[in-house]
Amino acid sequence: MKDELRISLIQTELHWESPEANLEMFTRKLASLKDTDFIILPEMFSTGFTMNATPNAEEPNGPAFRWMRETASAKNAAVTGSVIVTEEGRYYNRLYFVFPDGKFHQYDKRHTFTLAGEHEVYEVGTSKLVIEYLGWRICPLICYDLRFPVWARNVEDYHLLLYVANWPKKRVAGWDALLRARAIENMSYCVGVNRVGLDGNGFEYTGHSAVYDVLGEALTPLNSEEDLVLHAKLSKIELEKHRNHLQFLNDRDSFTLH
């Protein structure tokens, strides 16, 4: 159990529909990374946000997943990010949370991005995931999930809410505002990891990966640079101090989500 959680956010351009090139790239970017507990990669980090699932999907425990396992072991840190997975003839935008010992959890994106036709290609996830890691309760979600606060509502008393994303530049103001709002309303740390650059469809991404505390204060500067690794230290003592003083979560609405 750790009071202080050291996290590393990897903000970068992605090679379009090139899993091998992306895994090689991330290996290089992470080569010198040390003294971290948790590495967070963007959505579909091995391909970019593509609807061309058939040639880009991997089987469960495929190359990107194995790379995550190897990286988690080598860095003695948890690794998370989403990849395209095919299983029983269906496709999923699947987030893996891989522990240093190789154990893992998975989460399939609940809200598929209808504007891009994601709902026509990828199956919708049905289960929310809250993970225990080093004494921290962590809720990982994916990109478009950010627009739906009921799904993210902190009914599990998690400490950290995070989003991996490919969120375009033209709507980055919403990304900034909603990450801060999720932190404030859930009295938790909120982390968002976004990519930069142009994808194969010509959409531009401007990063703005960020970490917010329970009061909505930014712990990292908003930045659009490529090859950016943001580091932050999260304090459970500080989080609990604010929760115990303000007690906003005691007044949460009670509901059942269907």
Wavefront OBJ file of the C-alpha trace (Angstrom):
o trace
v 0.000 0.000 0.000
v 1.362 3.406 -0.986
v 0.172 6.846 0.064
v 1.962 8.375 -2.921
v 1.293 7.039 -6.423
v 3.785 8.064 -9.126
v 2.155 8.164 -12.564
v 3.554 8.756 -16.062
v 1.369 9.930 -18.961
v 2.688 9.179 -22.472
v 1.493 11.771 -25.006
v 2.645 11.101 -28.567
v 1.750 10.858 -32.237
v 0.765 7.367 -33.399
v 1.719 5.482 -36.564
v -1.531 4.908 -38.456
v -2.630 1.266 -38.469
v 0.937 0.107 -37.790
v 1.017 -1.957 -34.589
v 4.607 -3.099 -34.948
v 5.856 0.449 -35.585
v 3.931 1.774 -32.595
v 5.205 -0.894 -30.220
v 8.761 -0.190 -31.336
v 8.163 3.537 -30.861
v 6.795 3.139 -27.338
v 9.687 0.850 -26.435
v 12.094 3.641 -27.400
v 10.098 6.327 -25.589
v 9.952 4.295 -22.394
v 13.573 3.116 -22.471
v 14.807 5.749 -20.020
v 11.659 5.901 -17.901
v 12.183 4.877 -14.287
v 10.880 5.527 -10.788
v 7.220 5.306 -11.728
v 4.363 3.142 -10.468
v 1.945 3.496 -13.353
v 2.343 4.120 -17.106
v -0.704 5.377 -19.037
v -0.888 5.175 -22.845
v -3.506 6.623 -25.246
v -6.589 4.913 -26.677
v -5.841 2.384 -29.452
v -2.160 3.086 -28.858
v -1.005 0.403 -31.296
v -3.053 1.581 -34.314
v -4.640 4.983 -33.852
v -8.431 5.381 -33.671
v -9.425 3.381 -36.733
v -12.701 1.789 -37.796
v -10.721 -0.601 -40.005
v -10.803 -3.325 -37.375
v -10.307 -6.539 -39.356
v -6.652 -6.131 -40.405
v -5.659 -4.301 -37.208
v -7.276 -6.386 -34.479
v -5.344 -8.849 -32.367
v -6.541 -11.934 -30.575
v -6.778 -11.821 -26.769
v -3.233 -11.946 -25.374
v -1.927 -10.726 -28.723
v 1.262 -8.763 -29.517
v 0.255 -5.428 -27.951
v -0.932 -7.171 -24.798
v 2.278 -9.205 -24.562
v 4.278 -6.005 -25.043
v 2.346 -4.429 -22.147
v 3.173 -7.431 -19.969
v 6.848 -7.269 -20.843
v 6.936 -3.512 -20.223
v 5.122 -3.774 -16.890
v 7.614 -6.394 -15.734
v 10.669 -4.492 -16.992
v 9.582 -1.184 -15.432
v 8.051 -2.746 -12.307
v 5.006 -0.570 -12.987
v 1.414 -1.106 -14.046
v 0.665 -0.294 -17.701
v -2.690 0.643 -19.223
v -4.016 1.653 -22.645
v -6.554 0.334 -25.152
v -6.109 -1.810 -28.264
v -8.346 -3.401 -30.911
v -9.211 -6.970 -29.934
v -11.144 -9.630 -31.829
v -12.883 -12.338 -29.861
v -15.441 -14.884 -31.071
v -15.959 -12.983 -34.306
v -16.552 -9.610 -32.634
v -14.372 -6.539 -32.221
v -13.715 -4.560 -29.052
v -11.986 -1.325 -28.114
v -10.435 -2.979 -25.079
v -8.431 -1.412 -22.294
v -5.936 -3.617 -20.502
v -4.635 -2.838 -17.034
v -1.510 -4.950 -16.610
v 0.220 -5.389 -13.252
v 3.997 -5.788 -12.903
v 3.536 -9.490 -12.090
v 1.677 -10.085 -15.371
v -1.823 -10.322 -13.967
v -4.340 -8.072 -15.672
v -7.867 -6.708 -15.883
v -9.742 -5.602 -18.987
v -12.472 -3.090 -19.776
v -14.415 -2.821 -23.034
v -15.416 0.730 -23.989
v -18.974 1.361 -22.827
v -19.786 4.378 -24.996
v -18.762 3.776 -28.594
v -18.348 6.983 -30.600
v -21.388 7.077 -32.888
v -20.194 10.210 -34.730
v -17.338 8.144 -36.180
v -19.413 4.970 -36.618
v -17.592 3.142 -33.820
v -20.879 1.563 -32.730
v -21.148 -0.137 -36.132
v -17.754 -1.839 -35.764
v -17.076 -2.430 -32.080
v -19.170 -4.178 -29.452
v -20.316 -2.127 -26.478
v -18.920 -2.992 -23.070
v -21.344 -3.677 -20.230
v -19.226 -3.689 -17.062
v -17.516 -0.889 -15.177
v -14.092 -1.726 -13.786
v -12.509 -0.593 -10.519
v -9.033 -1.954 -9.840
v -7.047 -2.282 -6.623
v -3.395 -1.398 -7.134
v -0.879 -0.508 -4.409
v -3.769 0.352 -2.104
v -5.371 2.685 -4.665
v -8.789 2.126 -6.206
v -8.596 3.052 -9.898
v -11.426 3.366 -12.443
v -10.164 3.303 -16.071
v -12.424 4.506 -18.907
v -12.012 5.304 -22.609
v -12.358 8.605 -24.497
v -16.088 9.108 -25.350
v -16.977 7.713 -21.892
v -15.879 11.142 -20.621
v -19.116 12.718 -21.885
v -21.287 10.471 -19.694
v -20.962 11.369 -15.996
v -23.443 8.762 -14.738
v -21.199 5.930 -15.937
v -18.217 7.497 -14.164
v -20.082 8.410 -10.958
v -18.003 7.515 -7.931
v -20.250 5.019 -6.208
v -17.291 2.693 -5.581
v -15.185 5.187 -3.578
v -12.348 5.012 -6.081
v -9.358 7.337 -5.672
v -8.371 7.779 -9.314
v -10.512 8.106 -12.440
v -8.658 7.957 -15.746
v -9.399 8.270 -19.445
v -7.253 7.077 -22.349
v -8.229 8.893 -25.531
v -7.917 9.989 -29.122
v -9.768 13.299 -28.602
v -9.553 15.710 -31.592
v -8.274 19.272 -31.482
v -11.562 20.778 -32.684
v -13.291 19.676 -29.446
v -10.370 19.924 -27.018
v -12.166 22.606 -24.955
v -14.683 19.921 -23.990
v -11.867 17.547 -23.059
v -10.314 20.151 -20.742
v -13.617 21.089 -19.106
v -14.962 17.583 -18.623
v -11.780 16.146 -17.113
v -11.826 18.906 -14.510
v -15.562 18.386 -13.898
v -15.140 14.622 -13.384
v -12.476 15.306 -10.737
v -14.608 17.840 -8.884
v -17.904 15.951 -8.917
v -16.332 12.618 -7.939
v -13.900 13.991 -5.343
v -11.112 11.986 -6.966
v -7.994 12.519 -8.975
v -8.810 12.553 -12.688
v -6.247 11.801 -15.386
v -6.636 12.076 -19.159
v -4.071 10.850 -21.702
v -4.561 12.035 -25.274
v -2.502 11.705 -28.455
v -1.141 14.423 -30.766
v -0.610 14.779 -34.524
v -2.678 13.769 -37.565
v -4.345 10.394 -37.993
v -4.989 8.516 -41.232
v -8.354 10.245 -41.654
v -6.800 13.698 -41.447
v -8.076 14.499 -37.949
v -5.737 16.566 -35.805
v -5.056 15.904 -32.126
v -3.537 18.380 -29.735
v -2.846 16.423 -26.578
v -3.743 18.373 -23.442
v -3.075 15.269 -21.368
v -3.652 16.304 -17.774
v -3.933 15.451 -14.105
v -6.494 17.141 -11.857
v -6.865 16.875 -8.095
v -10.105 16.514 -6.117
v -10.723 20.280 -6.224
v -10.186 20.478 -9.984
v -6.729 22.037 -9.733
v -4.356 21.088 -12.562
v -1.232 19.282 -11.388
v 0.359 19.359 -14.859
v 0.507 22.071 -17.567
v -1.672 21.676 -20.672
v 0.668 20.965 -23.539
v 0.382 20.017 -27.223
v 3.914 18.702 -27.669
v 4.753 15.299 -29.048
v 7.154 13.033 -27.178
v 5.823 14.420 -23.931
v 5.940 12.350 -20.761
v 4.043 14.001 -17.926
v 4.833 12.905 -14.398
v 2.712 13.480 -11.313
v 2.645 12.298 -7.736
v -0.801 11.628 -6.295
v -1.288 11.753 -2.520
v -3.960 9.682 -0.847
v -3.481 11.677 2.366
v -4.346 14.908 0.532
v -7.319 13.262 -1.162
v -8.734 11.915 2.096
v -8.137 15.235 3.844
v -10.364 17.037 1.350
v -12.986 14.275 1.376
v -13.184 14.197 5.150
v -13.405 17.973 5.396
v -15.941 18.594 2.627
v -17.857 15.276 2.764
v -19.518 15.935 -0.598
v -19.617 12.239 -1.465
v -21.866 11.628 1.548
v -24.626 13.434 -0.348
v -24.389 11.328 -3.523
v -27.615 10.270 -5.209
v -28.413 6.585 -4.882
v -29.292 4.871 -8.151
v -29.097 1.612 -10.068
v -27.511 1.716 -13.507
v -29.033 -0.501 -16.214
l 1 2 3 4 5 6 7 8 9 10 11 12 13 14 15 16 17 18 19 20 21 22 23 24 25 26 27 28 29 30 31 32 33 34 35 36 37 38 39 40 41 42 43 44 45 46 47 48 49 50 51 52 53 54 55 56 57 58 59 60 61 62 63 64 65 66 67 68 69 70 71 72 73 74 75 76 77 78 79 80 81 82 83 84 85 86 87 88 89 90 91 92 93 94 95 96 97 98 99 100 101 102 103 104 105 106 107 108 109 110 111 112 113 114 115 116 117 118 119 120 121 122 123 124 125 126 127 128 129 130 131 132 133 134 135 136 137 138 139 140 141 142 143 144 145 146 147 148 149 150 151 152 153 154 155 156 157 158 159 160 161 162 163 164 165 166 167 168 169 170 171 172 173 174 175 176 177 178 179 180 181 182 183 184 185 186 187 188 189 190 191 192 193 194 195 196 197 198 199 200 201 202 203 204 205 206 207 208 209 210 211 212 213 214 215 216 217 218 219 220 221 222 223 224 225 226 227 228 229 230 231 232 233 234 235 236 237 238 239 240 241 242 243 244 245 246 247 248 249 250 251 252 253 254 255 256 257 258
